[in-house]
Amino acid sequence: SADPKRTLIGDDEHGWSDRGVFNFEGGCYAKVIRLSPTAEPEIYATTKKFGTILENVPFDPVTRYIDLDDDTLTENTRASYPLEFIDNAVPEKKAGHPKNIIFLTCDASGVMPPIARLTLNQALYQFISGYTSKIAGTEVGLGKEPEITFSACFGGPFMVHHPYYYADILKRKIERYSVKCWLVNTGWVGGAYGVGKRISIKYTRALLSAVLTGKLDKVKFAKDPVFGFEVPTQCPDVPDEVLNPSSSWADTKEYDKKYRQLAARFVENFKKFEDGCPPEVLASGPKV
């Protein structure tokens, strides 16, 4: 969220009213493990400012210098700081209606594309599924390897109604304001966790920039044979092998196997939501 080229109303906890998007929190709560001044200069700068609260970050007891690379306590090291610590923040903490909605996932199996364009019903299916990976150290009891998980509406514990209740609200907003929907994967490429590598934040930002500036409207897309969403065949400043995950795997048969295994996990997870979801949403999941 701390992109120097865009204004910031908040890094988490937003609402969407009839007057636009607004932020509830008024501050930021950023992960800082292995934070780089090159990749994340705005957030890195806040770790040096008076008033920032560092959580789980080790420091030298003599010099009192912090070590953002030290994960001795946990991978889940954090910095809490006021919104105004970011130079391009919007003090009013509100904006207009979005033109694009971007669902974020972290695919530790290394098979999902870094970005996909979704139809309305595919967006509702992905929203209800809430697929991502739990990263080691972010929750009590997690091992060293990421763990695939589904959390309805990307916030399952907080949803008291059937997920489609919230999906229908989102649907009406999307239709009313003609919003485009995307799925962005910040997980692994070239193989699963332990084999591949994490998608570079500079590529993720290049993809987001292409969405927000309309550059992806001018490129060709290919329909994914399993999930049915559309994947761009090219994007400025993003290598082709990143856009097409299968091409970066040493064994394409293994890639296909893992991809279909993940698709089967989606289908199995969605069974508990079938009652209460319209057929057009049910039909917008992966084909296995």
NORFEN-V681601 format. One record per residue. N is the residue number from 1. RES is the residue in one letter. SS is DSSP state (a for helix, b for strand, c for the rest). PSI is psi in whole degrees, 0 to 359 (NA if undefined). OMEGA is omega as a letter, one per 30 degrees, with the letter a starting at -180 (none if undefined). Layout:
n/res/ss/psi/omega
N/RES/SS/PSI/OMEGA
N/RES/SS/PSI/OMEGA
This chain:
n/res/ss/psi/omega
1/S/c/338/a
2/A/c/68/l
3/D/c/120/a
4/P/c/343/a
5/K/c/358/a
6/R/c/153/l
7/T/c/155/a
8/L/b/125/l
9/I/c/348/l
10/G/c/157/a
11/D/c/358/a
12/D/c/164/l
13/E/c/75/l
14/H/b/156/l
15/G/b/163/a
16/W/b/104/a
17/S/b/185/l
18/D/c/348/l
19/R/c/359/l
20/G/b/194/a
21/V/b/141/l
22/F/b/162/a
23/N/b/139/l
24/F/c/326/a
25/E/c/312/a
26/G/c/9/l
27/G/b/181/a
28/C/b/150/a
29/Y/b/85/a
30/A/b/144/l
31/K/b/137/a
32/V/c/8/l
33/I/c/127/a
34/R/c/35/l
35/L/c/134/a
36/S/c/133/l
37/P/c/342/l
38/T/c/312/a
39/A/c/325/a
40/E/c/64/a
41/P/a/326/a
42/E/a/313/l
43/I/a/319/l
44/Y/a/320/a
45/A/a/329/a
46/T/a/335/a
47/T/c/348/a
48/K/c/357/a
49/K/c/143/l
50/F/c/132/a
51/G/c/340/l
52/T/c/136/l
53/I/b/119/l
54/L/b/132/a
55/E/b/124/l
56/N/c/17/a
57/V/c/116/l
58/P/c/155/l
59/F/b/157/l
60/D/c/123/a
61/P/c/340/a
62/V/c/305/a
63/T/c/338/a
64/R/c/18/l
65/Y/c/136/l
66/I/b/156/l
67/D/c/100/a
68/L/c/350/l
69/D/c/353/a
70/D/c/115/l
71/D/c/26/a
72/T/c/316/a
73/L/c/314/a
74/T/c/159/l
75/E/c/339/a
76/N/c/65/l
77/T/c/144/a
78/R/b/160/l
79/A/b/129/l
80/S/b/129/a
81/Y/b/156/a
82/P/b/152/l
83/L/a/324/a
84/E/a/353/l
85/F/a/343/l
86/I/c/124/a
87/D/c/323/a
88/N/c/26/l
89/A/b/152/l
90/V/c/112/a
91/P/c/328/a
92/E/c/343/l
93/K/c/39/l
94/K/b/159/a
95/A/c/185/l
96/G/c/197/l
97/H/c/141/a
98/P/c/150/l
99/K/c/341/l
100/N/b/140/l
101/I/b/130/a
102/I/b/115/l
103/F/b/132/l
104/L/b/134/l
105/T/b/159/l
106/C/c/99/a
107/D/c/104/a
108/A/c/349/l
109/S/c/350/l
110/G/c/23/a
111/V/c/339/a
112/M/c/145/l
113/P/c/158/a
114/P/c/339/l
115/I/b/145/l
116/A/b/142/l
117/R/b/132/a
118/L/b/144/l
119/T/c/171/l
120/L/a/311/a
121/N/a/328/l
122/Q/a/322/l
123/A/a/318/l
124/L/a/321/l
125/Y/a/314/l
126/Q/a/322/l
127/F/a/314/l
128/I/a/322/a
129/S/a/313/l
130/G/c/47/a
131/Y/b/137/l
132/T/b/191/l
133/S/b/135/l
134/K/b/127/a
135/I/c/141/a
136/A/c/136/l
137/G/c/351/a
138/T/c/345/l
139/E/c/150/l
140/V/c/134/l
141/G/c/351/l
142/L/c/144/l
143/G/c/199/a
144/K/c/337/a
145/E/c/147/l
146/P/c/153/a
147/E/b/123/l
148/I/b/136/a
149/T/b/157/l
150/F/b/128/l
151/S/c/106/a
152/A/a/132/l
153/C/a/22/a
154/F/a/27/l
155/G/c/46/a
156/G/a/312/a
157/P/a/341/a
158/F/a/359/a
159/M/c/116/a
160/V/c/342/a
161/H/c/174/l
162/H/c/139/a
163/P/a/330/a
164/Y/a/338/l
165/Y/a/315/a
166/Y/a/325/l
167/A/a/324/l
168/D/a/323/l
169/I/a/314/l
170/L/a/318/l
171/K/a/314/a
172/R/a/323/l
173/K/a/315/a
174/I/a/315/a
175/E/a/319/a
176/R/a/322/a
177/Y/a/11/l
178/S/c/54/a
179/V/c/136/l
180/K/b/147/a
181/C/b/141/a
182/W/b/154/l
183/L/b/122/a
184/V/b/128/a
185/N/b/121/l
186/T/c/18/a
187/G/c/227/a
188/W/b/154/l
189/V/b/147/l
190/G/c/6/a
191/G/c/168/l
192/A/c/176/l
193/Y/c/133/a
194/G/c/341/l
195/V/c/306/l
196/G/c/192/l
197/K/b/156/a
198/R/b/137/l
199/I/c/130/a
200/S/c/139/l
201/I/a/333/l
202/K/a/328/l
203/Y/a/320/l
204/T/a/317/l
205/R/a/325/l
206/A/a/320/l
207/L/a/315/l
208/L/a/320/l
209/S/a/320/l
210/A/a/324/l
211/V/a/309/a
212/L/a/336/l
213/T/c/358/l
214/G/c/6/a
215/K/a/329/l
216/L/a/346/l
217/D/a/346/a
218/K/a/5/a
219/V/c/166/l
220/K/c/149/l
221/F/b/152/l
222/A/b/137/a
223/K/b/128/l
224/D/c/128/a
225/P/c/342/a
226/V/c/307/a
227/F/c/341/l
228/G/c/349/l
229/F/c/172/a
230/E/b/135/a
231/V/b/129/l
232/P/b/142/l
233/T/c/345/l
234/Q/c/157/l
235/C/b/136/l
236/P/c/132/l
237/D/c/16/l
238/V/b/123/a
239/P/c/148/a
240/D/a/324/a
241/E/a/341/l
242/V/a/320/l
243/L/a/326/a
244/N/c/92/a
245/P/a/325/a
246/S/a/329/a
247/S/a/342/a
248/S/a/357/l
249/W/c/139/l
250/A/c/328/a
251/D/c/103/a
252/T/a/332/l
253/K/a/321/l
254/E/a/323/l
255/Y/a/310/a
256/D/a/320/l
257/K/a/312/a
258/K/a/324/a
259/Y/a/316/a
260/R/a/329/l
261/Q/a/319/l
262/L/a/318/l
263/A/a/320/l
264/A/a/326/l
265/R/a/320/l
266/F/a/311/a
267/V/a/315/a
268/E/a/317/a
269/N/a/323/a
270/F/a/346/a
271/K/a/326/a
272/K/a/351/l
273/F/a/359/a
274/E/c/315/l
275/D/c/115/a
276/G/c/350/l
277/C/c/136/l
278/P/c/155/a
279/P/a/328/a
280/E/a/333/l
281/V/a/317/l
282/L/a/325/a
283/A/c/357/a
284/S/c/11/l
285/G/c/182/a
286/P/c/156/l
287/K/c/120/a
288/V/c/NA/none
